[in-house]
Amino acid sequence: MSFLQPVGQVIDLGVNIDHIATVRNARGTTYPDPLRGALLAEQAGADLITLHLREDRRHIRDADVIALRPLLATRMNLEAAVTREMIDFACRVKPQDVCLVPERREEVTTEGGLDVVRYYNEVEAAVKQLKGEGIRVSLFIDADARQIEAAAAVGATVIELHTGRYAEATPGEVAHELERIRMGAREGVQRGLRVNAGHGLHYTNVQPIAAIKDLHELNIGHAIVGHALFVGFENAVREMKAIMVAARLGTAYTSGTGPA
């Protein structure tokens, strides 16, 4: 049995292909093709493909989502804002998962979690509509007890904890931010939620997050796309998955050999 496919559930890797599309769109070409990246990621051990259709279509476009949906052998995790346009689009495409995220046009990337407490009614309506189409709904939120409680109350079955503060923490803040994620994951599980995490994770900070046993899945994109420039996309995906699995199993990871 490969260490990438150990016996029993270890931890899933969702590969975000947004920034393949970012490179494509920078020159207005048809390449690099994010669809090809998604299929290569699956071949390299990705458990799902994540992509964010933003209001301004700065990277992923509608046609990308539509074309990719029937091609995936794993599952599609579509990130979308809580807007009528995006919820209706998701209901037409019917990805296996939709992760509802906050979105501000001026931000470079998602800067925080969805405020479910503040926008409770809007989020509840979106969750109900998506679930009515057989779509599993996740909410991208901060590791805050009030937000986790609200996520469960609106009917979501999954939460994805925002790890941006952990990723950007100073050395003196890391332990606190890690504990915040750990406690948030525990709170989510206790409320009957499946708990995922993501944002800002890369090859040297993912290990403590992957080691949290209450986390089911990590979604990572920018770091993998960046590393792929030097090692190739499939190798970049394999290495990230191997690092995550090693951290969860409590074993050492040595580049090129898997857990020692």
N, C-alpha and C positions, 0 to 999 in steps of 0.2 A: 504494500500500500504506500503510495507516494505521501510525503509529508504535506503536500498541498491538498490531499484528499484523505485525511486521517479518519479513523473509525469514529462515527458519531459527529454531532454538530460541534464545531469549534468556534469560528467567527466568519461572517460573510464580508466580502469586499464588493462594494459598489463602485464601479469606475465611472467617473463623471467625464463625459466627452466634450463638454462645452468649449474648452480652449483649443481643441482641434479646429472647431468652427471659427474661433477667434482668429487663428492664423489664416484660415481660408478667406475670411471676410476682410482681412487687412488689405488684401490686394484685389478683392473682387473676383477671385478665380473660382474654379470648381474643385480645387485641391488645396490642402489635404482634405480628404473626404471623412467626415466624422462617422459615417456609417461603416466604412472600412475599419476605422479605429474601434468601433463597438464590437464588430465581429472578431477582430484580432484579440480584443480584451477577453471575450468569452473563451476563445481558444487557449488563452494563457491562464485561465483559472478564475476570471471574474465571475461572481455569483449573480450579478445584476448590472444593468447599465442605467446610469443616472444622467439626466439632461434637463436643463432649465430653459423653458421657453419664456423669455422676458418680454415685457411690453414693447421695448424698443428693438427687439430682435437683434441685439448686438452680437450674438454668436449663433445659437441654435435658431433655426427658422421652422415655420409650420411644416414645410415640405420635408424637412429632416425627420421630424417626429412621425409623420404619416408614412414615409418610406421605410423607416426603421421598425415600426411596430410589428409587421408580420415576419421580419427577418430574424428576430432574436430567438435564441434557443433557451435563454434564461428568462429574465423578466425585465420589463421597462419600469423605471421609477421616474415619473415626470414631475419635476418641480414647477410649481405655478403659484402665481399670486391669487389672492382671494378677490377675483373680479369676475363679473358675468362672462366676459369674453373668454377668459382662461378656463373657467369651470365648464362652460358649454363645449369648448374645444376638447377638453379632456374627456367629456362624456361621449363625444363623437369618436375619438380615437380609441378609448377604452384601454389604457395601459393597465398593467396589473396593479400598480401602485401610483398614487399621486401624493406628493408631499407639498403641503401648503406652506408657503414661505412669505415673509414680508418683502416688499420691493419698493425701492425709491429710485427714480430714474437717474439721479445725480450720483448715486453710490457706485464705487468701482466694483465691489462685490457685496454680497449680503452682509450687513454690519451687525445684525443682532437677530434675536428670535422673534417670532410672531407673537404679538400681544393678544393672546386669546381672551384674557380677562376683559380688556377694553373693547375688543371687537367680537364679543361672545356671540351675539345674534347672527352676525354675518358669517362667522366661521361655522356655527352650528348649521346654518342653512346650506353652506357649501358642502359640509360633511354629509349631510342627509342626501343631497342631490347626487354626489359621487357614489355613495354607498348604494343608492338606488339603482345604479348602473353596474353594480357588482365590483366596484373598484375599492381596493383597500386604501384607507386614508391615513396619512401620517401628518403630524404637525411639527414644523421646525421651530423649536422653542428653546429659551434659556433654561438652564437647570435651576429652576425656581419652583418651590413647592406650590405656589398659587397658580402658576401657569400649568403645571403638571396636573393639578386637580381640575382645572378648567378644561384641559385637553380631554381628560377622561369623561367629564360631564357632557361635552358637546358630542360625544359618540365616536371620537377617533379611537382606533385600535392600536395605533403606533405613534410614538413620538421620536423625533430625532433631536438630540441635545446639541446645541450650538457650542462647538469647542473653540471658537475664535478667541475668547479671552484667555483660555489656556495656551493656545498657540502663540499668542502675542505677549504672554506674561514675562516679566523680568525673572531672573533666577530666584529672587526672594519671594515672588508671588506664585511660582509654579505649584508648590505643594498645596497651597490654599485652593487654587483653581482646579487642581486635580481632584481634591477632596469634594469640591462642589459638584463636579461631574459624577463622581462616585456616589454621592448621596442622592443626586437627582436620578441616577439610574436605579438605585434601590427604591426610591419613592415611586417611580414609574412601574416597576415590577410589582410592588405591593398594591398598586391600583389596577393590576391586571393588564397593563400595557406591555407591548413589545417595545423595547428601547434600543434605538440606534444612535449614532453620533457622527458628527462630521463638521468640517470647516477648518481650514488652515493646517490640516495634518500633513506631515511629510515623513521622510525616511528616518529622521533622527528624533522626532517627538511623538511618533505614533505608538511606540511600545507601551508606555504607561496606560494609555487609553485602551489599547487592544487587550491589556491584561485585566481590565475590569470585567468580571464574569457576568454581570448583569446586562452587558451590551451584546446585542445580537449581530449588528452590522455596522460597518464604517463606510462612509461615502467619501471618496478622495478623487480629485481630478487634477488640479493645477500642478501639484508636485509630480504626479505620474507623467503628465504631458511634458513637463520640463525635463525630467530625467530621461525620457524617451529620446530626446535630442541626441543624447550621448550613448545610450545603450540599446536603443530600439524599443518600440512600443510593447511588444510581447515580453521582452526581458524586464521592462520597467514594471509591468503588471505582476509578473511572476515574483519579482523581488519584493514588492510591497505585500503581496499575499503571504509570502514566506516569512517576512518580518512579523506580520500580524499573528500568524499561527504560532510562531515561536514564542512570542510574548504571551499569548494566551496559555500555551502549554508550559510556560516557565522554563524554556530551554534557550540556549544561546543560539544566535543566528550568525553564521559566517557566510559572507558573500560567495555565491557560486556553489555552496554545498548544502544550504538549508540549515535547519536546526542541528546543532552539534550534539 
